[in-house]
């Protein structure tokens, strides 16, 4: 009886630990290139960042390159999907692209945001991996392979244009509503007549303005947010 | 006279309570339906891929008639299925038929190297991932819905308007195997 109880407790604790690590394991983004596994040289990283910044400024596409040692307890594909949606790569039009290299799983996964599924169908992503990326990865040239992949995807996306920042459209509407409410409330409270000196003028609550992370054009990394994916893309073992 | 006002007040409060619960239910139900529509999208997408895939395989392995007809049967059952639970069942039998088709492909090296077969396999794998993701999102919305519909006091309002629990979309038996933990 005692033994069974202890065993049960152990199982419950292990399960709790598993769930906690499932949710807590996802790291925060540190830039467009997130070399958590430490396998990319400084030179390759800078070149990849340049590709990512050019993609953002020219095409409105957000690219995230991530390397990890292992995706356990998830599969690399599930890890990629969760990471993509957690970080929100791609902004309001879901124009995001995640290249995830899981070094110890010896697997690369490319996750394509909803907005890019038309331009980058899974078959094309798989072909790019086969031709440009996997040959390098198989030789252990991780930085070289990821950079080559980023460049080919940039070329495939040439001529596309997406909107990364919807704030400019949302601001004025919220502002106009705010002003309208303010005017109406002031008008109504004035009409009720003064209850004391000046009357009790109720202040309207400020309308919360939707905030999106600031993306400085031409500058460095400004954070992700809002992009979604549904599991599209392709992956390869190497 | 005073008693009458109290009754009116109670009825009004109840009415408002029922109304807000009802609106809440409708929001949740719409969410479940929307998520299911996403699942259907992806199921349709896979059904559309299958004829191409089968034709490519036929080019190299024309004598594997049995698998082709199994797939064709499962596919037409999927397309004919009406309600979600029928669809889920048809989808699971399509899953196993497709698994057999891809297993056959393993023994044809030329087929495995065919560029259009590789592309179709990528599309198929991507679609399966999409189905898995949308299925997970659907199941989450169903969980939320079922909890609300069964809980007191929303249960009463749900019963009043004939709202019932929805089925989960379970994965096929083969995909369900969980690694065993031993102590």
Interface residues (C-beta under 8 A of the other chain):
Chain A: X7 X10 X11 X14 X77 X81 X121 X122 X123 X124 X125 X126 X127 X130 X230 X231 X232 X233 X234 X235
Chain B: X38 X42 X115 X118 X119 X120 X121 X122 X123 X125 X126 X127 X129 X130 X131 X132 X133 X134 X181 X183
